[in-house]
């Protein structure tokens, strides 16, 4: 089965740039796709200094939906948004005051990769953090999803007025250019060794870096069973399997527990894969209400993600009756959870007005 590779290198333009992330892309792009992926053939998507987080999300979502192994290479810098203090991958237009609107929330990566089976996704990361984010990382792990194998490093900010280079990712690319792709853990160790041998000040790995090694869970994870059922078109079986886990989690931990809500979210995604936007939208609305009812803030990433996904699925409903019903609920929820996209509530209200005129 062919693999998929996503190459993402991003950093702000101007004085806020900590690392010349895009400099590594030509080296990575020179590696044959099959070697980048570790499969016989592979499709490669390259994003160099993208401008809009939504554009990155679209490419990430498409890569996550592709069958077969997925390898994601990310070079860039992390910054916290000032409102929620959550890590974001800075993009070309990002400044400290606009992180929330111009950078890619790191939890979007985790969310988009959530339904992929264990062992099917590998992330190789070479990230630099500004001072504030570096302090935050000392007590908060960088969550990239429990089903994914993660390798790489996070480095502290370089010296003042200096711009670092992604030496770990350069090491990865140099090793792969030989035409041989060692197992990810070996590739990781070899890349660390190469980066450590770099000249001082070039962004080499030091004792201060946070080295990332988080191999994905072993086979047998229920998500792998669900993903296999979806790939074979057995959407009913996939939903029934997830429903059993949702009921078990609700009985063991309560219906508003994270375990139960996780399985509710899985079922909402399964409805999307089955081509049922009505059920998917309704499920996401229920999840959002449950999270808010449990005391989570409207700005919490999981709450915003649930409402955003409900909104996306609502836009795919073609039957006016369910669209009006769910649109009214979505509008009420958007009043409490406006999300990051300006005009989201206005969009729902305009579409509702149009639906009303259709009778």
Secondary structure, 3 states (H helix, E strand, C coil): CCEEEEEEEECCCCCCCCECHHHHHHHHHCCCHHHHHCCCCEEEEEEECCCCHHHHHHHHHHHHHCCCCEEEEEEEEEEECCCCCCEEECCCCCCCCCHHHHCEEHHHHHHHCCCCCCCCEEEEEEEEECHHHHHHHCCCCCCCCCCCEEEEEEECCCCCCCCECCHHHHHHHHHHCCCCCCCHHHHHHHHHHHHHCCCCCCCCCCCCCEEEEECCCCCCCHHHHHHHHHHCCCHHHHHHHHHHHHHHHHHHHCCCCHHHHHHHHHHHHHHHHCCCHHHHHHHHHHHHHHHHHCCCCCCCHHHHHHHHHHHHHHCCCCCHHHHHHHHHHHHHHHHHCCCCCCCHHHHHHHHHHHHHHCC
